[in-house]
Amino acid sequence: MISLKAAKTWILLALTAYMPLAHSTESELRQDLLRLEQKLVTDSVSDNGSNGAQAARVKQLFARAEDSYRSQKYMDVVKTLNQVLNISPSFENYLDAQYYLGRSYEELSYPARSIKAYLRYLGSFASKSGWNHPRFLEVIQRLLLQKKTMLVEEGETLDRLLISLINLNNLPAAKRDQVKLLASKSAYQTGKFAMADEWLNDLIKKSPDATLVADAQFYLALLKLKSGQYDKSEELFLKIADSDVKEHFLVSQLARLNLARIYAARNLPKLSFTWYQKVQGPGESQRLALYESTGLLMQSKDFERAKGQAELYLKHYPKSREASLIRERLAFLQLNSGSFEAAETNLGKRDGELTNLSEIIAKDYEGKFVLKEAEIEALRQKAAAMNIESIVLERASALNQRLKKAKTTLEQNRQEIRSLAYTLGRISDSDLRPELLAKDEQYWNSIEELSALGENLIAHELTFYNWSAAEQYSFVKAKERRKKILDDQTPRPVLWENTYRLSQLESRAAKLDRHLASERAKLSGAIFAAENGTAEQIDKASQAKDRLTEIQHIKNRLQLAMEDQRALWVANYKNGSPLLKTRKHFLLLTQEFLDTNEALEQKRDQYPDPATKHVQEDFASNWELWPRIAGKILVQMNKTEQKEQAWLDAQQIALKTSREVGENLALREEQLRHGIAKATGKAFPSVAAHIRYAINEQAARGKKWMADVEWQRYLRETAERSRLQAKQDLDETTIKEKIRDTEIERALHE
């Protein structure tokens, strides 16, 4: 089999051998040489990256990122957009990339990274004069939603960026007003009341947008309320609450709700309840109004209306967080409003529900050392339905979340290290480097074209001199040597197969490590608990610890051996690089052409005919171009080699970094296991006991209310018996008196 490169070389040499006079004049040869030189210059410019190529690449990557975003593959979006940012995209593409990075990080629950992406977006937007991007208001709103989770430095950065946006000269007035409102919210959250007050008053005085003015008045009222100016706050809330404008509906409901709260704080329950009644819905405002008005009526001991409000709340919002509390208090309201039968029925039903929950805990939860997240969530829902909030339950859930997050983080770090190690292990396979192969092919094509032009120059000059075979013998042998150099297709040794096997071995080791980590997580709590257990438990825990230490030691040795081998392959990579072979062939070929030109120069000096001196000068002029073009090819090859060396250096640094990350990761794993063991031994076993305590507490409260119901029933029955006895006595007395009257009348008539 003959390779494609060898076939192309044979064709060029055949054309050179059988068509030595294809270029009829030296001027045509010179034009071909100049054309090749210009092509090399163009290729060099394109290697540095033209704007057109970059724009096309960015467009392609953005299309891929948008498809991934629509498919909810947010990690792919992050990877693709990071490639876009590495290409140095245009300003608009940079803003879009940061926006979608922020959105993707939000979906992936990485708030810190999302905040940084949004801040980079705002920082670039604020620094670009004369630019307008449709999403910058949305970015500010998303940042405000995450303001509580920001670091102090990030919050200060956001405030500075908002001030910069307000001061942008080319920002439209409507957008500037919206930015002012958002900046006021940010300043309000960070306690910068003076700055927020200034911006809000400015909006109220100058903004032509009535809806924006209403929003500014509402936030100014909140600001006054926060700073203790209750009268001013009440005045502003009243202005908004009385508005009948359709666009002000939501903010007017919020104003009415806040007015009701102000009057409740002033101990004006009737006026407060009136404003609670004015809050319209459906919506969160009406839900809060119903809930808070129920509590207000209970405090005012207006149990009849409180019961009505509670029943109305349970009818409209049966699955809300506060519904369980109202459901528990409903029996108390029924008891105090005189609905004793309903209260008794409600209390009996609730006592049965508490008993069922207690039985579920005894059956499914007691005696378990570790509770899974699904079990904790199911227990939380059952407890929440009975208005039971357990700190221990939340702590156990937080521990599971911590375990899950730690497991995800560790797995991501491990995957990153495995991916890096796998890539480093196979870098000797040039097929994995398409850019390098393309460059090598490009340089080889240029070398073949330059060689063909050189052969034409030599053949043309030899034909011009019309020398004998003996005089041309050395040139014929030189041509054979050049042909041999071009035909050399010695394959590079394939060094990456062993690395692939090593990667497979590492994959198996990783699976074993994951299995061991799973077993270790199950045993860690038991090992911790066994420290205070029986002698047999302590002995088995000690054996388990020794076995885990052995396995960890073996795994560390295997990892170090594989990393050392990869480092050796990285260091020896250049021995198998295709560029080295191409460079060696090119230098040998160039030397042969230069030696031939030197021999031709000696022959030119000995040529006797002065009439053709100008032809010899043309020959010499063309030969001056040839080494210049060869030098350009060599310069491009050197640049590519430098890039390859820089890449190799980066891989070696990455290898060292991966080892350090692995060591830190192992330390973190040990610390995490120790912390989890301690937390597991304390958190999970106490969940059932704490929930049972809350159940018993509620049951005791229910029994007390039931006792009150029984007492009220006894009082009612006693009162009823007294009434009936009094009525009976009255009837008997009446009958006796009537009999006496009848006797008297009879006696008088007789």
Order of alpha helices (4+ residues) and beta strands (2+ residues): alpha-alpha-alpha-alpha-alpha-alpha-alpha-alpha-alpha-alpha-alpha-alpha-alpha-alpha-alpha-alpha-alpha-alpha-alpha-alpha-alpha-alpha-alpha-alpha-alpha-alpha-alpha
